[in-house]
């Protein structure tokens, strides 16, 4: 569902869970979306006993115009705050992100080698559509483009996301992706990558590129056959939950 979201507070509120466990999970949603897209996944981690932080990234959960006023560094700062909160109460912290959120947690992992592992869900690394070549040139002239939210195969399941895609925000995402591609060979954490074979937002090449260039010696690609882009709300939700929890448990003890 695509809305201006100022009247939908429950769908963009941060999620935080504290426990006695020594392991925490930092979770990040994607561009134009809300915390609701990752909340079922975050809640499954909490139900398994882990500390969890799922912040609302700056410019999200209000109106799409707000996203044209932020930089990718602002989103990283939001995650840094959540990471610091987890590190106060945890011995180990893992990170998990969807789409733009995946690119953000990869950047965070490079800056924080103490992060124990990375889980990526349909993350952005490269785009193959030529339309993205022109974003740096025209993003100030064309404030927004059609919405990309709710790319979900499961019937009657909608993502709370903006009704337009802010062009400057897309340009900020492209800047982040460019930085990440240069740094990826020097990112070493164990990484679990989920990729939907049919994704109308991010191409499979993003996952393939990451598998090829990521510096980690321990990396695995799990192909999702029954979900579109917003896989944490789609048919393969349980696969993502179960494999992620297995990943955390095997490395967090």
Kinemage of the C-alpha trace (Angstrom):
@kinemage 1
@onewidth
@group {chain A} dominant
@subgroup {mainchain}
@vectorlist {calphas} color= white
{ca unk a 1} P 0.000 0.000 0.000
{ca unk a 2} L 1.425 3.372 -0.949
{ca unk a 3} L 0.614 6.336 1.292
{ca unk a 4} L 1.918 9.536 2.684
{ca unk a 5} L 2.517 7.983 6.054
{ca unk a 6} L 2.072 10.729 8.632
{ca unk a 7} L -1.196 9.110 9.786
{ca unk a 8} L 0.225 5.578 9.968
{ca unk a 9} L 2.553 5.860 12.953
{ca unk a 10} L 2.462 2.173 14.012
{ca unk a 11} L 3.900 1.192 10.648
{ca unk a 12} L 7.060 3.264 10.962
{ca unk a 13} L 7.769 3.157 14.680
{ca unk a 14} L 11.201 1.782 15.627
{ca unk a 15} L 11.239 -1.702 17.132
{ca unk a 16} L 13.505 -2.483 20.074
{ca unk a 17} L 13.769 -5.675 22.097
{ca unk a 18} L 15.969 -6.283 25.139
{ca unk a 19} L 16.786 -9.655 26.622
{ca unk a 20} L 19.445 -11.455 28.646
{ca unk a 21} L 21.124 -12.908 25.561
{ca unk a 22} L 24.682 -11.922 24.680
{ca unk a 23} L 23.849 -11.468 20.958
{ca unk a 24} L 22.047 -8.634 19.222
{ca unk a 25} L 20.680 -8.093 15.714
{ca unk a 26} L 20.519 -4.710 13.964
{ca unk a 27} L 17.832 -4.705 11.254
{ca unk a 28} L 17.315 -2.123 8.485
{ca unk a 29} L 14.407 -1.520 6.101
{ca unk a 30} L 14.672 -0.250 2.525
{ca unk a 31} L 14.148 2.942 0.531
{ca unk a 32} L 10.657 4.533 0.626
{ca unk a 33} L 9.481 1.775 2.986
{ca unk a 34} L 8.830 1.606 6.731
{ca unk a 35} L 9.921 -0.545 9.625
{ca unk a 36} L 6.791 -2.629 9.010
{ca unk a 37} L 8.490 -4.304 6.032
{ca unk a 38} L 11.107 -5.826 8.361
{ca unk a 39} L 9.134 -6.032 11.579
{ca unk a 40} L 8.025 -9.680 11.170
{ca unk a 41} L 11.664 -10.650 10.679
{ca unk a 42} L 12.797 -8.508 13.616
{ca unk a 43} L 10.081 -9.998 15.822
{ca unk a 44} L 11.146 -13.521 14.888
{ca unk a 45} L 14.686 -12.675 16.040
{ca unk a 46} L 13.276 -11.258 19.270
{ca unk a 47} L 11.112 -14.344 19.807
{ca unk a 48} L 14.264 -16.441 19.440
{ca unk a 49} L 15.758 -14.561 22.377
{ca unk a 50} L 18.067 -12.056 20.711
{ca unk a 51} L 18.366 -8.343 21.365
{ca unk a 52} L 16.958 -6.452 18.354
{ca unk a 53} L 17.063 -2.875 17.082
{ca unk a 54} L 15.051 -1.846 14.013
{ca unk a 55} L 15.220 1.950 13.569
{ca unk a 56} L 13.178 4.057 11.175
{ca unk a 57} L 15.610 5.586 8.693
{ca unk a 58} L 15.541 9.353 8.379
{ca unk a 59} L 13.058 10.712 5.838
{ca unk a 60} L 10.820 7.651 6.061
{ca unk a 61} L 7.403 7.191 7.617
{ca unk a 62} L 6.216 10.737 6.900
{ca unk a 63} L 5.844 12.052 3.337
{ca unk a 64} L 7.966 11.253 0.298
{ca unk a 65} L 9.253 14.823 -0.082
{ca unk a 66} L 11.166 14.421 3.178
{ca unk a 67} L 13.388 11.784 1.591
{ca unk a 68} L 14.719 14.330 -0.890
{ca unk a 69} L 16.217 16.272 2.032
{ca unk a 70} L 18.488 13.575 3.465
{ca unk a 71} L 21.871 12.101 2.538
{ca unk a 72} L 22.918 8.488 2.705
{ca unk a 73} L 25.207 9.504 5.571
{ca unk a 74} L 22.071 10.374 7.565
{ca unk a 75} L 20.787 6.830 7.184
{ca unk a 76} L 24.160 5.482 8.260
{ca unk a 77} L 24.068 7.703 11.346
{ca unk a 78} L 20.669 6.252 12.248
{ca unk a 79} L 22.131 2.757 12.107
{ca unk a 80} L 25.257 3.809 14.019
{ca unk a 81} L 23.052 4.955 16.904
{ca unk a 82} L 21.202 1.624 16.917
{ca unk a 83} L 24.472 -0.315 16.675
{ca unk a 84} L 25.927 1.580 19.636
{ca unk a 85} L 22.816 0.797 21.670
{ca unk a 86} L 23.220 -2.909 20.936
{ca unk a 87} L 26.946 -2.926 21.658
{ca unk a 88} L 26.293 -1.574 25.151
{ca unk a 89} L 24.267 -4.649 26.033
{ca unk a 90} L 25.666 -7.366 23.707
{ca unk a 91} L 28.929 -9.228 23.251
{ca unk a 92} L 28.246 -9.866 19.564
{ca unk a 93} L 26.153 -7.987 17.020
{ca unk a 94} L 24.928 -9.137 13.612
{ca unk a 95} L 23.367 -6.890 10.966
{ca unk a 96} L 20.513 -7.576 8.564
{ca unk a 97} L 19.095 -5.378 5.807
{ca unk a 98} L 16.582 -5.364 2.968
{ca unk a 99} L 17.312 -3.568 -0.324
{ca unk a 100} L 18.836 -0.166 0.561
{ca unk a 101} L 19.051 -1.492 4.113
{ca unk a 102} L 21.349 -4.234 2.852
{ca unk a 103} L 23.715 -1.687 1.321
{ca unk a 104} L 23.681 0.291 4.557
{ca unk a 105} L 24.550 -2.681 6.768
{ca unk a 106} L 27.329 -3.710 4.365
{ca unk a 107} L 28.809 -0.238 4.732
{ca unk a 108} L 28.470 -0.535 8.492
{ca unk a 109} L 30.189 -3.928 8.486
{ca unk a 110} L 33.180 -2.495 6.650
{ca unk a 111} L 33.497 0.317 9.208
{ca unk a 112} L 32.983 -2.035 12.163
{ca unk a 113} L 35.020 -5.216 11.743
{ca unk a 114} L 33.752 -6.295 15.169
{ca unk a 115} L 30.328 -6.969 13.615
{ca unk a 116} L 29.945 -10.746 13.739
{ca unk a 117} L 28.066 -11.356 10.469
{ca unk a 118} L 25.833 -9.911 7.763
{ca unk a 119} L 22.460 -11.005 6.364
{ca unk a 120} L 21.317 -9.387 3.111
{ca unk a 121} L 17.853 -9.640 1.561
{ca unk a 122} L 17.527 -8.448 -2.042
{ca unk a 123} L 20.178 -5.813 -1.340
{ca unk a 124} L 21.258 -3.153 -3.808
{ca unk a 125} L 24.782 -3.432 -5.201
{ca unk a 126} L 24.411 -2.891 -8.971
{ca unk a 127} L 21.564 -1.990 -11.306
{ca unk a 128} L 21.253 -3.117 -14.912
{ca unk a 129} L 18.480 -0.774 -16.078
{ca unk a 130} L 19.983 2.158 -18.077
{ca unk a 131} L 17.506 4.572 -16.460
{ca unk a 132} L 19.767 4.712 -13.420
{ca unk a 133} L 22.577 6.205 -15.519
{ca unk a 134} L 20.634 9.447 -15.761
{ca unk a 135} L 19.638 9.854 -12.110
{ca unk a 136} L 22.740 11.914 -11.142
{ca unk a 137} L 21.970 14.325 -13.999
{ca unk a 138} L 18.224 14.800 -13.587
{ca unk a 139} L 17.369 14.147 -9.938
{ca unk a 140} L 17.013 17.866 -9.154
{ca unk a 141} L 14.812 18.498 -12.197
{ca unk a 142} L 12.495 15.525 -11.652
{ca unk a 143} L 11.625 15.345 -7.927
{ca unk a 144} L 10.073 11.882 -8.049
{ca unk a 145} L 9.204 8.876 -10.177
{ca unk a 146} L 6.525 6.155 -9.832
{ca unk a 147} L 6.465 4.114 -6.636
{ca unk a 148} L 8.375 0.852 -6.258
{ca unk a 149} L 6.704 -0.387 -3.058
{ca unk a 150} L 4.695 -3.572 -2.612
{ca unk a 151} L 6.645 -5.732 -5.042
{ca unk a 152} L 5.170 -8.805 -3.338
{ca unk a 153} L 3.966 -12.033 -4.905
{ca unk a 154} L 1.763 -13.093 -1.986
{ca unk a 155} L -1.873 -12.089 -2.641
{ca unk a 156} L -3.480 -9.403 -0.490
{ca unk a 157} L -0.151 -8.457 1.113
{ca unk a 158} L 0.826 -4.804 0.871
{ca unk a 159} L 3.905 -2.863 1.913
{ca unk a 160} L 3.503 0.452 3.692
{ca unk a 161} L 5.585 2.674 1.417
{ca unk a 162} L 5.551 6.063 -0.239
{ca unk a 163} L 3.328 6.761 -3.286
{ca unk a 164} L 6.334 8.194 -5.149
{ca unk a 165} L 10.053 7.392 -5.329
{ca unk a 166} L 12.066 10.538 -4.480
{ca unk a 167} L 14.755 11.086 -7.118
{ca unk a 168} L 17.372 12.698 -4.883
{ca unk a 169} L 17.027 9.824 -2.438
{ca unk a 170} L 17.679 7.395 -5.291
{ca unk a 171} L 20.775 9.405 -6.177
{ca unk a 172} L 21.968 9.126 -2.573
{ca unk a 173} L 21.449 5.374 -2.746
{ca unk a 174} L 23.519 5.227 -5.945
{ca unk a 175} L 26.322 7.131 -4.206
{ca unk a 176} L 26.273 4.604 -1.371
{ca unk a 177} L 26.345 1.693 -3.814
{ca unk a 178} L 29.391 3.170 -5.563
{ca unk a 179} L 31.251 3.502 -2.263
{ca unk a 180} L 30.281 -0.039 -1.271
{ca unk a 181} L 31.542 -1.559 -4.526
{ca unk a 182} L 34.991 -0.076 -3.894
{ca unk a 183} L 35.062 -1.302 -0.301
{ca unk a 184} L 33.471 -4.712 -0.751
{ca unk a 185} L 36.752 -6.655 -1.256
{ca unk a 186} L 37.807 -5.397 2.180
{ca unk a 187} L 34.605 -6.459 3.946
{ca unk a 188} L 35.332 -9.758 5.646
{ca unk a 189} L 32.415 -10.829 7.840
{ca unk a 190} L 30.529 -14.080 7.198
{ca unk a 191} L 27.615 -13.162 4.951
{ca unk a 192} L 24.305 -14.816 4.116
{ca unk a 193} L 22.617 -13.433 0.984
{ca unk a 194} L 18.968 -14.025 0.077
{ca unk a 195} L 17.975 -13.188 -3.499
{ca unk a 196} L 14.576 -13.488 -5.140
{ca unk a 197} L 14.865 -14.917 -8.636
{ca unk a 198} L 11.929 -12.743 -9.693
{ca unk a 199} L 12.523 -9.270 -8.305
{ca unk a 200} L 11.076 -6.254 -10.124
{ca unk a 201} L 13.210 -3.738 -8.208
{ca unk a 202} L 16.741 -5.145 -7.815
{ca unk a 203} L 18.330 -7.495 -10.375
{ca unk a 204} L 19.828 -10.873 -9.518
{ca unk a 205} L 23.141 -9.419 -10.676
{ca unk a 206} L 23.367 -7.494 -7.395
{ca unk a 207} L 23.694 -10.738 -5.463
{ca unk a 208} L 26.008 -12.292 -8.051
{ca unk a 209} L 28.283 -9.240 -8.008
{ca unk a 210} L 28.449 -9.309 -4.222
{ca unk a 211} L 29.232 -13.020 -4.140
{ca unk a 212} L 32.097 -12.439 -6.570
{ca unk a 213} L 33.625 -9.347 -4.968
{ca unk a 214} L 32.899 -9.586 -1.244
{ca unk a 215} L 36.097 -10.207 0.688
{ca unk a 216} L 34.552 -12.733 3.062
{ca unk a 217} L 35.729 -16.318 2.745
{ca unk a 218} L 32.430 -17.429 4.248
{ca unk a 219} L 29.520 -16.338 2.055
{ca unk a 220} L 26.394 -18.119 0.889
{ca unk a 221} L 23.717 -17.248 -1.652
{ca unk a 222} L 20.191 -18.545 -1.006
{ca unk a 223} L 17.866 -18.175 -3.990
{ca unk a 224} L 14.226 -17.466 -3.199
{ca unk a 225} L 11.853 -18.986 -5.744
{ca unk a 226} L 8.468 -17.821 -4.467
{ca unk a 227} L 8.924 -14.158 -3.542
{ca unk a 228} L 9.403 -10.793 -5.216
{ca unk a 229} L 11.442 -7.883 -3.845
{ca unk a 230} L 9.881 -7.480 -0.391
{ca unk a 231} L 10.653 -11.075 0.500
{ca unk a 232} L 10.341 -10.657 4.301
{ca unk a 233} L 6.592 -10.125 3.729
{ca unk a 234} L 6.264 -12.727 0.980
{ca unk a 235} L 5.909 -16.507 0.606
{ca unk a 236} L 9.562 -17.160 1.497
{ca unk a 237} L 9.410 -15.308 4.808
{ca unk a 238} L 9.890 -18.489 6.853
{ca unk a 239} L 12.947 -19.501 4.836
{ca unk a 240} L 14.549 -16.144 5.575
{ca unk a 241} L 13.671 -16.373 9.259
{ca unk a 242} L 14.897 -19.939 9.741
{ca unk a 243} L 18.123 -19.623 7.758
{ca unk a 244} L 18.959 -16.296 9.401
{ca unk a 245} L 18.422 -17.689 12.888
{ca unk a 246} L 20.587 -20.670 12.036
{ca unk a 247} L 23.278 -18.252 10.817
{ca unk a 248} L 23.145 -16.205 14.038
{ca unk a 249} L 23.093 -19.203 16.355
{ca unk a 250} L 25.995 -20.982 14.688
{ca unk a 251} L 28.213 -17.893 14.983
{ca unk a 252} L 26.870 -16.239 18.098
{ca unk a 253} L 27.526 -18.801 20.775
